[in-house]
């Protein structure tokens, strides 16, 4: 099992992303750049840009935005306090003040949107405001792509602002309600004003930090804060098109410009890992380079979670390297790569924070199992059971650990529960080397293969076809295909959850006397 790291505490995840792009070399003299010459002021400038990138513009309702914004606000205040305590340049504290002020303004806007939602619902019962927010999710999804890409530059932040910004909520609201046009225009104007204010604050911060760079003698390009809309749009197109090679090239160029910025280095390394084609040796190299970035993080405890992020990415890459080694036919028992994964997850466990301890412990258990120490892994899983027993990653980890320990019955039990959460790609489940001993069983085949049933109801003129999904998982892009070339009705459905049925009515009748057989295709087919 390659851990799926929670994005609230580390930006970097490998599962479900594109692979197969050729690796580009690291920038020249990368090891020689492992110095902290720029110091804490530079690090906080780069951290503030990272906070702007995390603005939850992909939120699909006001409460979701408010929840995410509250944590960002607390984090910004911690950095502001640190800047004041350390008597850093005043532009640093002012930059975080601006960020908090902007968060508060957007939060206020969304609270007003909630009031409009309440009013709209009261005046037009039966027409849910949520439908309007769904109308705006296209822009929100685009912004979310930037967040999920983990592309850590201002281009990602701008893309969220420009493509999935505040206006999407207003556009959605307009679609959902037929209220007074003047009210709509007033809300829309407020959103535009807030968005303009956000861009103005970004520009002010950029100018302050450029002034500081000149005072310190830093090359201006190292500051970042590129506010070019063209660059933002180009980056978004690469993300939307899955252009990993293009993103690697951009990240490599940014890394060369900002050699003292660990955030850029980690983003570059993530993209390099995606493009590694699951080569264990390439993943090893990227893992160690990620680990080296820890030297660029200031020592103060306010940055402890940054160190955890570095350790976790390195451990994640070590686990991915071990997984790739296993898929290449290596023994399930101990190897130098499995031991390295254990070592790094243990280091991450030492650096854990209260809100991440269980997840780190879970993936340490997976690393133990991958190193042949299944007794340790089971002990860890027992300790986590009460707190994590309903979480998909815990259930899947249990399946892998028990399978490696030779306990097929327990492994199947937990795998069944994990698959029923609909959180796992069946292609990956079928390929997972940690589940190899289950693959030959009929239970595994039944659990991971679409199970379905159908029947036809003929009337005097028409034929209805009913499909039932008997699988433990959702079927997507489903198509029923008739074996009779003279009877080919359009029997398709995008999504069919487990246990549910789909009925196609008013189909033409098959040829008289024909015996019809249907076969099913879906994204979940082996």
C-alpha positions as CSV (number, residue, x, y, z in Angstrom):
1,X,0.0,0.0,0.0
2,X,1.3,3.4,-1.0
3,X,0.0,5.8,1.7
4,X,-2.6,8.4,0.6
5,X,-1.5,11.4,2.7
6,X,-4.1,13.7,4.1
7,X,-3.9,17.0,2.2
8,X,-4.6,19.1,5.3
9,X,-1.1,18.3,6.6
10,X,1.0,17.6,3.6
11,X,0.4,18.9,0.0
12,X,1.9,16.0,-1.7
13,X,0.1,12.8,-2.8
14,X,0.9,10.3,-5.5
15,X,-2.3,8.3,-5.8
16,X,-4.4,8.7,-8.9
17,X,-2.0,11.1,-10.7
18,X,-0.5,10.7,-14.2
19,X,2.7,8.8,-14.7
20,X,5.1,7.9,-17.6
21,X,6.6,11.3,-18.3
22,X,10.4,11.3,-18.7
23,X,12.4,12.7,-15.8
24,X,14.2,15.9,-16.1
25,X,17.5,16.4,-14.3
26,X,17.7,18.3,-11.0
27,X,19.1,21.8,-11.3
28,X,22.9,21.9,-11.3
29,X,24.7,21.9,-7.9
30,X,21.5,21.2,-6.0
31,X,23.4,19.9,-3.0
32,X,25.6,23.0,-3.0
33,X,22.5,25.1,-2.6
34,X,21.5,23.4,0.7
35,X,22.3,26.5,2.8
36,X,20.0,28.8,4.8
37,X,21.6,32.1,3.5
38,X,18.3,33.8,2.9
39,X,17.1,33.2,6.5
40,X,13.8,33.4,8.1
41,X,12.5,36.6,6.4
42,X,12.9,35.0,3.0
43,X,11.2,31.8,4.2
44,X,8.2,33.7,5.6
45,X,7.8,35.6,2.3
46,X,7.6,32.3,0.5
47,X,5.3,30.9,3.2
48,X,2.9,33.8,2.8
49,X,2.6,33.1,-0.9
50,X,1.8,29.5,0.0
51,X,-1.1,30.7,2.2
52,X,-2.6,32.7,-0.7
53,X,-2.4,29.5,-2.7
54,X,-4.5,27.7,-0.1
55,X,-7.4,30.2,-0.3
56,X,-10.3,27.8,-0.5
57,X,-11.7,29.1,-3.7
58,X,-12.8,25.6,-4.6
59,X,-15.3,25.6,-1.7
60,X,-18.8,24.7,-2.9
61,X,-20.7,26.4,-0.1
62,X,-20.1,29.2,2.4
63,X,-19.7,27.0,5.5
64,X,-16.9,25.0,3.7
65,X,-15.1,28.3,3.0
66,X,-15.5,29.5,6.5
67,X,-14.1,26.3,8.0
68,X,-11.0,26.3,5.8
69,X,-10.5,30.1,6.2
70,X,-10.5,29.8,10.0
71,X,-7.5,27.5,10.0
72,X,-5.7,29.7,7.5
73,X,-6.4,32.7,9.7
74,X,-4.9,30.9,12.7
75,X,-1.8,29.9,10.8
76,X,-1.3,33.4,9.4
77,X,-1.5,34.9,12.9
78,X,1.1,32.4,14.2
79,X,3.5,33.6,11.5
80,X,2.7,37.2,12.2
81,X,3.4,36.7,15.9
82,X,6.7,35.0,15.1
83,X,7.7,37.8,12.8
84,X,7.1,40.4,15.5
85,X,8.8,38.3,18.2
86,X,11.9,37.9,16.0
87,X,11.8,41.6,15.0
88,X,11.9,40.7,11.4
89,X,11.4,43.4,8.7
90,X,8.1,45.2,9.1
91,X,7.0,44.2,5.6
92,X,6.7,40.6,6.8
93,X,4.2,41.2,9.5
94,X,2.3,43.7,7.3
95,X,2.0,41.0,4.6
96,X,0.4,38.6,7.1
97,X,-1.9,41.4,8.4
98,X,-3.1,42.0,4.8
99,X,-3.7,38.3,4.3
100,X,-5.9,38.1,7.5
101,X,-7.8,41.2,6.5
102,X,-8.5,39.7,3.1
103,X,-9.7,36.5,4.7
104,X,-12.0,38.3,7.0
105,X,-13.5,40.3,4.1
106,X,-14.1,37.2,2.0
107,X,-15.6,35.5,5.1
108,X,-18.0,38.4,5.6
109,X,-19.0,38.3,2.0
110,X,-19.8,34.6,2.3
111,X,-21.8,35.2,5.4
112,X,-23.9,37.6,3.4
113,X,-24.3,35.0,0.7
114,X,-25.6,32.7,3.4
115,X,-28.2,35.3,4.3
116,X,-29.2,35.6,0.6
117,X,-29.5,31.8,0.5
118,X,-31.8,31.8,3.5
119,X,-33.9,34.6,1.9
120,X,-34.0,32.9,-1.5
121,X,-35.1,29.6,0.1
122,X,-37.8,31.4,2.1
123,X,-39.2,33.3,-0.9
124,X,-39.1,30.4,-3.3
125,X,-39.7,27.2,-1.4
126,X,-38.9,24.1,-3.4
127,X,-36.1,25.7,-5.3
128,X,-33.0,24.9,-3.4
129,X,-30.2,27.4,-3.4
130,X,-27.7,24.5,-3.5
131,X,-28.6,24.0,-7.1
132,X,-27.1,27.4,-7.9
133,X,-23.9,26.5,-6.2
134,X,-23.7,23.4,-8.2
135,X,-24.0,25.6,-11.3
136,X,-20.8,27.3,-10.2
137,X,-18.9,24.2,-9.5
138,X,-17.3,24.1,-13.0
139,X,-15.2,27.1,-12.0
140,X,-14.7,25.6,-8.5
141,X,-13.5,22.3,-10.0
142,X,-11.0,24.2,-12.1
143,X,-9.6,25.9,-9.0
144,X,-9.6,22.6,-7.2
145,X,-7.4,21.2,-10.0
146,X,-4.8,23.8,-9.1
147,X,-5.0,22.8,-5.4
148,X,-4.8,19.1,-6.1
149,X,-1.8,19.5,-8.5
150,X,0.3,20.7,-5.5
151,X,1.9,23.2,-7.9
152,X,3.4,25.5,-5.3
153,X,3.8,28.9,-7.1
154,X,1.9,32.1,-7.3
155,X,0.5,30.8,-10.6
156,X,-1.5,28.3,-8.7
157,X,-2.8,31.0,-6.4
158,X,-3.7,33.3,-9.3
159,X,-5.4,30.5,-11.1
160,X,-7.7,29.9,-8.2
161,X,-8.5,33.6,-7.9
162,X,-9.0,34.2,-11.6
163,X,-10.7,31.0,-12.6
164,X,-12.5,29.8,-9.5
165,X,-12.7,33.1,-7.6
166,X,-15.5,34.7,-5.7
167,X,-17.5,35.5,-8.8
168,X,-18.4,31.8,-9.3
169,X,-20.6,31.9,-6.2
170,X,-22.4,34.9,-7.5
171,X,-22.8,33.4,-11.0
172,X,-24.3,30.3,-9.3
173,X,-26.6,32.4,-7.1
174,X,-27.8,34.2,-10.2
175,X,-28.7,30.8,-11.8
176,X,-30.5,29.6,-8.7
177,X,-32.8,32.6,-8.0
178,X,-35.1,34.9,-9.8
179,X,-35.0,37.6,-7.2
180,X,-34.7,41.3,-7.9
181,X,-32.0,42.1,-10.5
182,X,-30.7,45.1,-8.5
183,X,-30.0,42.8,-5.5
184,X,-28.0,40.5,-7.8
185,X,-26.1,43.3,-9.3
186,X,-25.2,44.6,-5.8
187,X,-23.9,41.3,-4.7
188,X,-22.0,40.8,-7.9
189,X,-20.4,44.3,-7.5
190,X,-19.4,43.4,-4.0
191,X,-17.7,40.2,-5.2
192,X,-15.9,42.1,-7.9
193,X,-14.7,44.7,-5.4
194,X,-13.4,42.1,-3.0
195,X,-11.6,40.4,-5.9
196,X,-10.0,43.6,-6.9
197,X,-9.0,44.3,-3.3
198,X,-7.3,40.9,-3.2
199,X,-5.3,41.6,-6.3
200,X,-4.3,45.0,-4.9
201,X,-3.1,43.5,-1.6
202,X,-1.1,40.9,-3.6
203,X,0.6,43.7,-5.6
204,X,1.3,45.7,-2.4
205,X,2.9,42.7,-0.8
206,X,4.9,42.0,-3.9
207,X,6.3,45.5,-4.0
208,X,7.2,45.5,-0.3
209,X,9.1,42.2,-0.7
210,X,10.9,43.4,-3.8
211,X,12.1,46.4,-1.8
212,X,13.3,44.1,0.9
213,X,15.1,42.0,-1.6
214,X,16.9,45.0,-2.9
215,X,17.9,45.9,0.7
216,X,19.2,42.4,1.3
217,X,20.9,42.1,-2.0
218,X,18.8,39.1,-3.1
219,X,18.1,38.6,-6.7
220,X,14.5,39.8,-7.3
221,X,13.6,36.6,-9.2
222,X,14.0,34.6,-5.9
223,X,11.1,36.4,-4.3
224,X,8.5,34.9,-6.7
225,X,5.1,36.6,-6.4
226,X,4.7,36.6,-10.2
227,X,1.3,38.3,-10.8
228,X,1.2,37.7,-14.5
229,X,-2.3,36.5,-15.5
230,X,-0.8,35.0,-18.7
231,X,1.5,32.8,-16.6
232,X,-1.5,31.8,-14.4
233,X,-3.6,30.9,-17.4
234,X,-0.8,28.9,-19.0
235,X,-0.3,26.9,-15.8
236,X,-4.0,26.2,-15.5
237,X,-4.1,24.9,-19.1
238,X,-1.3,22.5,-18.3
239,X,-3.1,21.3,-15.2
240,X,-6.4,20.9,-17.0
241,X,-4.7,19.0,-19.9
242,X,-2.7,16.8,-17.6
243,X,0.5,18.1,-19.1
244,X,2.9,16.7,-16.5
245,X,5.9,17.3,-18.7
246,X,5.0,21.0,-19.1
247,X,4.5,21.4,-15.4
248,X,7.8,19.7,-14.7
249,X,9.6,22.1,-17.0
250,X,7.9,25.1,-15.3
251,X,8.7,23.8,-11.8
252,X,12.3,23.1,-12.8
253,X,12.6,26.7,-14.1
254,X,11.1,28.1,-10.9
255,X,13.4,25.9,-8.8
256,X,16.5,27.2,-10.7
257,X,15.2,30.8,-10.0
258,X,14.6,30.2,-6.3
259,X,17.3,27.7,-5.1
260,X,16.6,28.5,-1.4
261,X,12.9,27.8,-1.6
262,X,12.0,24.3,-0.2
263,X,8.3,24.7,-1.3
264,X,9.3,24.9,-4.9
265,X,11.7,22.1,-4.6
266,X,9.1,19.8,-3.0
267,X,6.5,20.6,-5.8
268,X,9.2,20.0,-8.4
269,X,10.0,16.6,-6.7
270,X,6.4,15.6,-6.6
271,X,6.0,16.2,-10.3
272,X,9.3,14.4,-11.0
273,X,7.9,11.4,-9.0
274,X,4.7,11.4,-11.0
275,X,6.9,11.4,-14.2
276,X,9.3,8.7,-13.0
277,X,7.4,5.8,-14.5
278,X,7.5,4.1,-11.1
279,X,11.3,3.6,-11.4
280,X,12.6,2.6,-7.9
281,X,16.0,4.2,-8.4
282,X,14.5,7.5,-9.6
283,X,12.1,7.5,-6.7
284,X,15.0,6.9,-4.3
285,X,16.9,9.9,-5.7
286,X,13.8,12.2,-5.5
287,X,13.1,11.0,-2.0
288,X,16.6,11.9,-0.7
289,X,16.5,15.3,-2.5
290,X,13.1,16.0,-0.8
291,X,14.6,15.1,2.5
292,X,17.5,17.6,2.0
293,X,14.9,20.4,1.9
294,X,14.6,20.2,5.6
295,X,17.8,22.2,5.9
296,X,16.1,25.2,4.4
297,X,13.4,25.4,7.1
298,X,14.1,27.8,10.0
299,X,14.6,26.1,13.4
300,X,11.7,27.7,15.3
301,X,8.9,25.5,16.5
302,X,6.3,27.4,14.5
303,X,7.7,25.6,11.5
304,X,7.4,22.1,12.9
305,X,4.6,21.1,10.7
306,X,6.7,22.2,7.7
307,X,9.4,19.8,8.8
308,X,6.7,17.1,9.1
309,X,5.6,17.8,5.6
310,X,9.2,17.3,4.3
311,X,9.6,14.1,6.3
312,X,6.2,12.8,5.2
313,X,6.9,13.5,1.5
314,X,10.2,11.7,1.7
315,X,8.6,8.8,3.6
316,X,5.8,8.7,1.0
317,X,8.4,8.5,-1.8
318,X,10.3,5.8,0.0
319,X,7.1,3.8,0.3
320,X,6.4,4.4,-3.4
321,X,9.9,3.1,-4.2
322,X,9.4,0.0,-2.1
323,X,6.0,-0.6,-3.8
324,X,7.5,-0.2,-7.2
325,X,10.3,-2.7,-6.2
326,X,7.6,-5.2,-5.1
327,X,5.7,-4.8,-8.3
328,X,8.9,-5.6,-10.1
329,X,9.0,-9.0,-8.3
330,X,11.0,-8.3,-5.2
331,X,10.4,-10.3,-2.1
332,X,7.7,-9.1,0.4
333,X,10.3,-9.4,3.1
334,X,12.9,-6.9,4.1
335,X,15.1,-4.9,1.7
336,X,17.2,-1.7,1.9
337,X,14.2,0.2,0.4
338,X,11.7,-1.2,2.9
339,X,14.1,-0.4,5.8
340,X,14.5,3.2,4.4
341,X,10.7,3.6,4.4
342,X,10.5,2.4,8.0
343,X,13.3,4.8,9.0
344,X,11.6,7.8,7.4
345,X,8.1,7.0,8.8
346,X,9.6,6.7,12.2
347,X,11.3,10.1,11.8
348,X,7.9,11.5,10.7
349,X,6.3,9.9,13.7
350,X,8.8,11.6,16.0
351,X,7.9,14.9,14.3
352,X,4.1,14.4,14.3
353,X,1.7,17.0,15.5
354,X,-1.5,16.2,17.6
355,X,-3.7,16.4,14.5
356,X,-1.6,14.1,12.4
357,X,-0.3,11.5,14.8
358,X,-2.8,8.8,13.9
359,X,-2.2,9.1,10.2
360,X,1.6,9.0,10.6
361,X,1.2,5.9,12.9
362,X,-1.0,4.2,10.3
363,X,1.5,4.6,7.5
364,X,4.4,3.6,9.8
365,X,2.4,0.4,10.3
366,X,2.3,-0.1,6.6
367,X,6.0,0.4,6.4
368,X,6.6,-2.2,9.1
369,X,4.5,-4.7,7.2
370,X,6.4,-3.9,4.0
371,X,9.6,-4.6,5.9
372,X,8.4,-8.0,7.1
373,X,7.6,-6.8,10.6
374,X,3.9,-7.7,10.5
375,X,3.7,-8.2,14.3
376,X,4.7,-4.6,14.9
377,X,2.3,-3.5,12.2
378,X,-0.6,-5.4,13.8
379,X,0.2,-3.9,17.2
380,X,0.1,-0.4,15.7
381,X,-3.2,-1.2,14.0
382,X,-4.8,-2.4,17.2
383,X,-3.8,0.8,19.0
384,X,-5.5,2.8,16.3
385,X,-8.6,0.8,15.9
386,X,-11.0,2.8,18.1
387,X,-10.1,6.1,16.5
388,X,-9.7,5.0,12.9
389,X,-11.9,2.0,12.4
390,X,-14.3,3.8,10.0
391,X,-11.7,5.5,7.9
392,X,-11.1,4.1,4.4
393,X,-7.3,4.2,4.6
394,X,-7.3,2.4,7.9
395,X,-9.5,-0.4,6.5
396,X,-7.4,-0.8,3.4
397,X,-4.1,-0.8,5.5
398,X,-5.6,-3.5,7.6
399,X,-6.4,-5.6,4.5
400,X,-2.8,-5.2,3.3
401,X,-1.1,-6.0,6.6
402,X,-3.3,-9.0,7.4
403,X,-2.7,-10.4,3.9
404,X,1.1,-10.0,4.3
405,X,0.8,-11.7,7.7
406,X,-1.0,-14.7,6.1
407,X,-4.5,-14.0,7.6
408,X,-6.6,-14.2,4.5
409,X,-10.0,-14.2,6.3
410,X,-9.3,-10.9,8.2
411,X,-7.7,-9.4,5.1
412,X,-10.8,-10.1,3.0
413,X,-13.1,-8.8,5.7
414,X,-11.2,-5.4,5.9
415,X,-10.8,-5.2,2.1
416,X,-14.6,-5.7,1.7
417,X,-15.2,-2.8,4.1
418,X,-12.6,-0.6,2.4
419,X,-14.0,-1.2,-1.1
420,X,-17.5,-0.4,0.0
421,X,-16.3,3.2,0.9
422,X,-15.8,3.8,-2.8
423,X,-12.5,5.5,-2.1
424,X,-10.1,3.2,-4.0
425,X,-9.4,2.6,-7.6
426,X,-10.0,-1.0,-8.4
427,X,-7.2,-1.1,-10.9
428,X,-4.8,-0.3,-8.1
429,X,-6.4,-2.8,-5.7
430,X,-6.0,-5.6,-8.3
431,X,-2.3,-4.6,-8.8
432,X,-1.3,-4.0,-5.2
433,X,1.5,-6.5,-4.4
434,X,0.5,-6.4,-0.7
435,X,-2.7,-8.2,-1.7
436,X,-1.0,-10.8,-3.9
437,X,-2.0,-13.8,-1.7
438,X,-5.7,-12.8,-2.1
439,X,-5.8,-12.6,-5.8
440,X,-6.2,-16.3,-6.5
441,X,-9.3,-16.5,-4.2
442,X,-12.8,-16.4,-5.6
443,X,-13.8,-14.0,-2.8
444,X,-11.2,-11.4,-4.1
445,X,-12.5,-11.8,-7.7
446,X,-16.1,-11.3,-6.6
447,X,-15.2,-8.3,-4.5
448,X,-13.2,-6.5,-7.2
449,X,-15.2,-7.4,-10.3
450,X,-18.5,-5.8,-11.3
451,X,-21.5,-7.9,-10.1
452,X,-24.8,-7.1,-11.8
453,X,-28.1,-8.4,-12.9
454,X,-30.7,-7.4,-15.5
455,X,-34.2,-8.2,-16.7
456,X,-36.5,-7.1,-19.4
457,X,-40.2,-6.2,-19.2
458,X,-42.1,-6.4,-22.4
459,X,-45.4,-4.5,-23.0
460,X,-47.6,-4.5,-26.0
461,X,-45.3,-2.1,-27.9
462,X,-42.3,-1.2,-25.7
463,X,-39.6,-2.9,-23.7
464,X,-38.2,-1.7,-20.4
465,X,-34.7,-2.8,-19.3
466,X,-33.7,-2.8,-15.6
467,X,-30.1,-3.0,-14.4
468,X,-29.1,-3.7,-10.8
469,X,-25.6,-3.0,-9.5
470,X,-24.8,-5.9,-7.1
471,X,-21.2,-4.8,-6.6
472,X,-19.7,-3.5,-3.4
473,X,-18.7,-0.3,-5.3
474,X,-20.0,2.3,-7.7
475,X,-20.0,1.6,-11.4
476,X,-19.2,4.5,-13.7
477,X,-19.6,4.9,-17.5
478,X,-21.8,1.9,-17.6
479,X,-23.1,0.5,-20.9
480,X,-25.3,-2.6,-21.5
481,X,-24.7,-4.1,-24.9
482,X,-27.0,-6.4,-26.7
483,X,-25.7,-9.5,-28.5
484,X,-28.3,-9.1,-31.2
485,X,-27.2,-6.8,-34.0
486,X,-30.9,-6.1,-34.9
487,X,-31.7,-4.8,-31.4
488,X,-29.2,-2.2,-30.1
489,X,-31.0,0.2,-27.7
490,X,-29.0,3.0,-26.0
491,X,-28.5,1.6,-22.5
492,X,-26.0,3.8,-20.8
493,X,-25.7,5.5,-17.4
494,X,-22.8,7.6,-16.0
495,X,-23.0,6.5,-12.4
496,X,-24.7,3.6,-10.6
497,X,-24.1,3.3,-6.9
498,X,-24.0,-0.1,-5.2
499,X,-27.4,-1.7,-4.6
500,X,-29.2,0.7,-6.9
501,X,-31.0,0.1,-10.2
502,X,-31.3,1.9,-13.4
503,X,-34.4,1.5,-15.6
504,X,-34.5,2.4,-19.3
505,X,-38.1,2.7,-20.5
506,X,-39.8,2.9,-23.8
507,X,-37.2,0.9,-25.8
508,X,-38.3,-0.8,-29.0
509,X,-39.0,-4.4,-28.7
510,X,-36.4,-7.0,-29.8
511,X,-37.1,-9.1,-32.9
512,X,-39.9,-11.6,-32.3
513,X,-38.6,-14.8,-30.9
514,X,-35.1,-13.5,-30.4
515,X,-33.3,-14.6,-27.2
516,X,-31.4,-11.5,-26.0
517,X,-28.3,-11.5,-23.9
518,X,-26.7,-8.3,-22.5
519,X,-23.1,-7.7,-21.4
520,X,-21.9,-4.9,-19.2
521,X,-18.9,-2.6,-19.6
522,X,-17.8,0.0,-17.1
523,X,-14.7,1.8,-15.9
524,X,-14.4,-0.9,-13.2
525,X,-13.9,-3.8,-15.5
526,X,-10.8,-5.9,-15.0
